[in-house]
C-alpha cells in the first residue's frame, strides 16, 4: 500500500506533463527529455524507497535531493552528449568536426569526471541520516543503477538477480 501511495504521488505530475508536441525530425524535444528525466527520477525514488524501507516523507525528501543534483548534472550530461556528437561526426569523416576531436574528447572526459564527483556528493547527501545497513543498500542501488545505465547506453540488457 505504501508503495502504491508513493507511486501515485509521483506519477500524477508525470502524467500531467505527458502531452505530445510535434517537432522537426532529429531535433531534441526539451519537454520530452524533461518528462523522461522525471520518470527516471520517479523510478529511482521508488526503488530507493522500497529498498531502504522509507516512509512517504522520507521518500519526498529524497526526491527533492535527487532533483537538486539532477539540476546540476543536466548541463554536464548535455556537454557529454554534444562532445559525443562531434566525435561521431569526426569518426564518420566530417571535415568540420575533425579539427574539434581533441577538444571534444577532453570536454567529455572532464564532464564525466564532474558527474562522478556529483555522484559521490549525492551518495553523501542521501546517506547522511541512514543507518550503516541502509547506507550499504543505498550504495548498492546507486552502483547497480549506474551500471544498468551504462549497459543500456551500449544496447545491452543487464540481468537483475534481485
Secondary structure by P-SEA (a helix, b strand, c coil): caaaaaaaaaaaaaaaacbbbbbccccccaaaaaaaaaaaaaaaaaaaaaaacccaaaaaaaaaaaaaaaaaaaaaaaaaaaaaaaaaaaaacccccccaaaaaaaaaaaaaaaaaaaaaaaaaaaaccccaaaaaaaaaaaaaaaaaaaaaaacbbbbbcc
